[in-house]
């Protein structure tokens, strides 16, 4: 299973929006820098060790979901919600569902772009072969 840095960044950005965190607050929460968080969210210039360092400082975030897109965004907890929390979750449910739909659309577009890039590379190679024969 291949790891896609752009998708990891998109998923971490989604988590940050749910939690209402900007890159500076996320850097503070994870004891890292805003630059590292920015690099992860943009999908470039970071190592897996740095990503794991960030994820280890977010105990309720499911790191498997961030890296592979599988499972739930949050780790399962056996803590009962208060009625106030349940009401708040119900009110924000549609907002979160809309945000999740947007996330899925972005991830689909990334996949389509990746497939188109491989087709473009194939066409360039074919053109190169044909020009050698001229």
C-alpha positions in Angstrom: 0.0 0.0 0.0 1.6 3.2 -1.2 1.7 6.3 1.0 0.6 9.6 -0.8 2.0 12.7 0.9 -0.6 15.0 -0.5 -3.4 12.8 0.9 -1.7 12.7 4.3 -1.6 16.5 4.2 -5.2 16.8 3.2 -6.3 14.4 6.0 -4.2 16.2 8.6 -5.6 19.6 7.4 -9.1 18.2 7.7 -8.4 17.2 11.3 -7.1 20.7 12.0 -10.2 22.3 10.6 -12.4 20.0 12.8 -10.4 21.0 15.9 -10.2 24.7 14.9 -6.4 24.7 14.8 -4.2 26.7 12.5 -0.6 25.7 11.7 0.8 27.6 14.7 -1.6 26.1 17.2 -1.0 22.7 15.7 2.8 23.2 16.0 2.4 24.1 19.7 0.1 21.2 20.4 2.5 18.7 18.8 5.7 20.3 20.2 6.9 20.9 16.6 7.2 23.9 14.3 4.6 25.7 12.2 6.9 25.2 9.3 6.8 21.4 9.7 3.0 21.4 10.0 2.8 23.6 6.9 5.0 21.2 5.0 2.9 18.2 6.0 -0.4 19.9 5.1 1.1 20.9 1.7 2.4 17.4 1.1 6.1 18.1 0.7 9.5 18.4 2.4 9.1 16.2 5.5 10.2 12.8 6.7 8.0 10.0 8.0 9.9 10.3 11.4 8.7 13.9 11.6 5.1 12.9 10.7 5.1 10.2 13.3 6.5 12.7 15.9 3.5 15.0 15.1 1.0 12.1 15.2 2.4 10.7 18.5 1.4 14.1 20.1 -2.2 13.8 19.0 -3.5 10.8 21.1 -7.1 10.9 19.9 -6.2 11.1 16.2 -6.0 7.7 14.4 -2.6 7.7 12.7 -3.6 4.8 10.5 -6.4 7.0 9.1 -4.0 9.9 8.5 -1.4 7.8 6.7 -3.6 5.3 4.8 -7.1 6.8 4.8 -8.5 3.7 6.5 -10.7 3.5 9.6 -12.1 6.3 11.6 -10.5 9.7 12.0 -10.5 9.4 15.8 -9.4 6.5 17.9 -12.3 4.7 19.6 -12.9 5.7 23.1 -15.3 4.2 25.6 -16.1 7.6 27.1 -19.8 8.5 27.2 -20.7 11.9 25.8 -22.5 14.4 27.9 -25.8 15.7 26.7 -24.2 19.0 25.9 -21.5 17.4 23.8 -24.2 15.2 22.0 -26.3 18.3 21.2 -23.2 20.1 19.9 -22.2 17.1 17.8 -25.7 16.8 16.3 -25.8 20.5 15.4 -22.4 20.3 13.7 -23.0 17.0 12.0 -24.2 18.4 8.7 -21.2 20.8 8.7 -18.8 17.9 9.2 -20.5 15.8 6.6 -20.2 18.6 4.1 -16.5 19.0 5.0 -16.0 15.2 4.7 -17.6 15.3 1.2 -15.2 18.1 0.2 -12.3 16.1 1.5 -13.3 13.1 -0.5 -13.7 15.2 -3.6 -10.1 16.6 -3.1 -8.8 13.1 -2.6 -10.5 11.9 -5.8 -9.1 14.8 -7.7 -5.6 14.0 -6.4 -6.0 10.4 -7.6 -7.3 11.5 -11.1 -4.4 13.9 -11.4 -2.0 11.2 -10.5 -3.4 8.9 -13.2 -3.4 11.7 -15.8 0.3 12.4 -14.9 1.2 8.8 -15.7 -0.7 9.0 -19.0 1.2 12.2 -19.9 4.5 10.5 -19.1 3.6 7.5 -21.3 2.7 9.9 -24.2 6.0 11.8 -23.7 7.9 8.5 -23.9 6.0 7.5 -27.0 6.7 10.9 -28.7 10.4 10.6 -27.8 10.5 7.1 -29.4 8.8 8.4 -32.5 11.1 11.4 -32.9 14.2 9.1 -32.6 12.9 7.3 -35.7 12.8 10.6 -37.7 
